[in-house]
């Protein structure tokens, strides 16, 4: 009898949209952000009232639920909002 691994749902996103960092524009709450080029991210997390800067964000998938990606303080590039 062969052993099988239990199945699990892997991250499944319904849509993705390129993010243009902006100091005033709000975006629909994300499930995650894809960062193409590493750097700092200044974001507003869903439900928070003060932005935070996360330094040294590597390229890749990050499970951040955010409503804004700020222009000021963001050096990461090729950001995609995943929902």
Backbone bond lengths (Angstrom), bond angles and torsions (degrees), N, CA, C in turn:
res aa  C-N    CA-C-N  psi(-1)  N-CA   C-N-CA  omega(-1)  CA-C   N-CA-C  phi
1 X - - - 1.434 - - 1.534 108.69 -
2 X 1.309 115.29 127.95 1.460 120.19 -179.30 1.521 110.75 -80.32
3 X 1.324 114.86 140.75 1.454 119.64 175.83 1.526 109.11 -82.22
4 X 1.297 115.91 139.93 1.459 119.74 176.88 1.516 109.45 -123.09
5 X 1.281 115.20 150.08 1.460 120.63 176.39 1.518 108.55 -83.96
6 X 1.325 116.04 145.16 1.466 117.01 174.76 1.523 109.87 -64.71
7 X 1.322 116.20 142.80 1.462 118.59 178.80 1.523 109.44 -79.12
8 X 1.297 116.10 152.81 1.457 121.32 176.36 1.515 108.41 -147.48
9 X 1.294 114.12 153.51 1.460 118.84 178.35 1.519 108.15 -79.45
10 X 1.302 115.36 125.82 1.454 121.66 177.51 1.524 106.68 -93.06
11 X 1.307 115.71 153.34 1.466 120.34 -179.14 1.526 110.99 -41.13
12 X 1.308 115.13 117.10 1.464 120.23 178.52 1.522 107.61 -124.63
13 X 1.303 115.01 118.47 1.444 120.55 -179.33 1.523 108.30 -109.06
14 X 1.310 116.02 143.30 1.457 121.51 -177.49 1.519 112.67 -87.10
15 X 1.334 116.57 -26.72 1.461 118.83 -178.55 1.525 110.57 -156.03
16 X 1.294 113.98 160.40 1.457 120.99 175.51 1.511 109.00 -141.70
17 X 1.308 115.86 141.38 1.461 120.07 179.40 1.525 108.71 -141.05
18 X 1.322 115.45 137.58 1.465 120.29 178.70 1.522 109.23 -62.81
19 X 1.315 115.83 139.73 1.454 122.11 -179.80 1.523 109.18 -104.47
20 X 1.326 115.20 126.96 1.456 120.96 170.41 1.520 106.11 -102.11
21 X 1.328 117.69 108.45 1.467 118.86 -179.39 1.523 111.58 -53.59
22 X 1.341 115.63 137.92 1.464 122.27 -176.04 1.521 107.69 -152.13
23 X 1.310 116.70 137.69 1.463 120.51 -177.11 1.523 114.33 -77.25
24 X 1.337 117.98 -11.90 1.469 119.37 -177.77 1.528 114.50 -125.47
25 X 1.320 118.64 -20.70 1.466 121.17 -175.40 1.527 111.38 -79.09
26 X 1.315 114.39 132.35 1.467 121.08 175.26 1.521 108.17 -95.17
27 X 1.339 116.64 142.72 1.465 121.75 176.48 1.525 108.51 -114.88
28 X 1.323 116.01 160.22 1.464 119.88 175.20 1.524 108.24 -60.77
29 X 1.321 116.43 141.85 1.468 121.08 -176.69 1.525 111.14 -54.16
30 X 1.313 115.37 129.74 1.462 121.32 -178.97 1.527 110.76 -88.87
31 X 1.313 115.11 157.65 1.467 121.18 167.85 1.523 109.43 -92.13
32 X 1.338 114.80 -28.95 1.463 120.67 -179.36 1.520 108.61 -163.13
33 X 1.320 114.26 165.18 1.467 121.42 172.94 1.524 108.21 -122.28
34 X 1.313 115.47 137.22 1.457 120.97 169.17 1.520 106.50 -98.75
35 X 1.321 116.67 127.38 1.462 122.46 177.88 1.520 107.39 -112.37
36 X 1.332 115.94 118.43 1.456 120.32 -179.02 1.518 112.86 -83.10
37 X 1.325 115.97 -36.64 1.465 121.17 -179.73 1.515 110.12 -123.96
38 X 1.309 116.94 122.82 1.464 122.07 -174.43 1.527 112.46 -60.55
39 X 1.329 114.54 156.42 1.455 120.83 179.26 1.516 110.11 160.08
40 X 1.308 116.41 -160.85 1.466 121.52 179.03 1.526 110.12 -91.33
41 X 1.322 115.33 148.16 1.465 121.89 173.79 1.517 107.84 -123.37
42 X 1.311 116.66 126.77 1.463 120.86 171.21 1.518 105.41 -108.54
43 X 1.334 115.92 116.80 1.458 121.34 -172.00 1.522 111.53 -135.63
44 X 1.328 113.65 161.92 1.459 121.28 169.96 1.528 105.82 -110.27
45 X 1.322 116.03 115.15 1.451 119.68 177.66 1.521 109.91 -73.50
46 X 1.312 116.22 147.06 1.454 121.91 179.13 1.528 109.86 -54.86
47 X 1.332 116.40 126.59 1.458 120.99 178.55 1.518 114.67 90.43
48 X 1.323 117.85 -11.21 1.465 120.71 178.90 1.527 110.36 -90.61
49 X 1.330 115.06 164.74 1.463 120.11 178.25 1.525 112.30 -118.27
50 X 1.325 116.87 -6.30 1.465 121.13 178.94 1.523 109.34 -124.76
51 X 1.326 117.05 133.31 1.464 119.36 178.37 1.524 111.46 -71.54
52 X 1.316 114.86 161.01 1.459 121.42 177.99 1.521 108.20 -135.03
53 X 1.322 116.13 144.67 1.457 121.39 175.52 1.520 108.35 -104.46
54 X 1.316 115.04 126.84 1.463 121.77 177.67 1.523 106.27 -108.60
55 X 1.309 116.56 114.50 1.464 121.64 -177.18 1.518 111.42 -88.28
56 X 1.307 115.83 151.37 1.466 121.35 173.03 1.520 114.17 65.93
57 X 1.325 117.68 35.56 1.467 120.59 178.58 1.531 107.95 -73.19
58 X 1.332 117.85 119.46 1.466 119.42 -179.95 1.528 111.26 -76.90
59 X 1.321 116.62 163.14 1.460 119.71 174.25 1.517 108.42 -62.62
60 X 1.324 114.81 146.53 1.449 120.16 177.39 1.518 112.44 132.88
61 X 1.313 114.80 -168.04 1.456 122.87 -176.06 1.520 110.70 -90.06
62 X 1.331 115.57 132.84 1.469 121.11 -179.68 1.520 108.70 -132.75
63 X 1.298 117.10 125.09 1.464 122.22 -178.23 1.522 110.49 -81.44
64 X 1.309 115.07 74.46 1.454 122.14 179.35 1.525 108.43 -111.63
65 X 1.321 117.02 122.76 1.467 121.79 174.12 1.517 107.10 -93.35
66 X 1.321 115.90 98.19 1.462 120.65 -175.02 1.523 111.08 -121.89
67 X 1.334 115.39 159.07 1.463 121.27 176.56 1.529 112.01 -118.47
68 X 1.323 116.70 -3.56 1.468 120.22 177.09 1.528 109.35 -157.56
69 X 1.330 114.97 139.00 1.466 121.92 169.55 1.519 105.25 -117.32
70 X 1.323 115.68 115.27 1.466 122.21 -174.37 1.521 111.76 -78.15
71 X 1.332 115.51 144.47 1.457 121.27 172.90 1.525 109.40 -71.27
72 X 1.338 115.77 -48.25 1.457 121.07 179.27 1.527 109.17 -71.39
73 X 1.312 116.25 119.16 1.460 120.82 178.19 1.515 114.97 97.96
74 X 1.339 117.48 -9.11 1.469 120.64 178.20 1.521 109.37 -99.38
75 X 1.341 115.37 122.66 1.463 120.20 176.21 1.536 111.07 -115.78
76 X 1.326 117.19 -11.41 1.469 120.99 176.17 1.526 108.03 -64.73
77 X 1.326 116.84 152.91 1.466 121.21 -176.71 1.527 110.84 -127.54
78 X 1.332 114.36 169.19 1.468 122.71 178.22 1.531 110.93 51.06
79 X 1.337 115.12 56.89 1.462 121.67 -177.41 1.526 109.34 -91.58
80 X 1.323 115.96 133.63 1.461 122.16 178.33 1.521 108.04 -125.33
81 X 1.339 115.80 129.61 1.469 121.59 175.20 1.520 107.90 -86.36
82 X 1.319 116.49 126.92 1.466 121.85 179.71 1.513 109.16 -109.98
83 X 1.338 115.26 135.58 1.458 122.11 179.23 1.504 109.08 -133.76
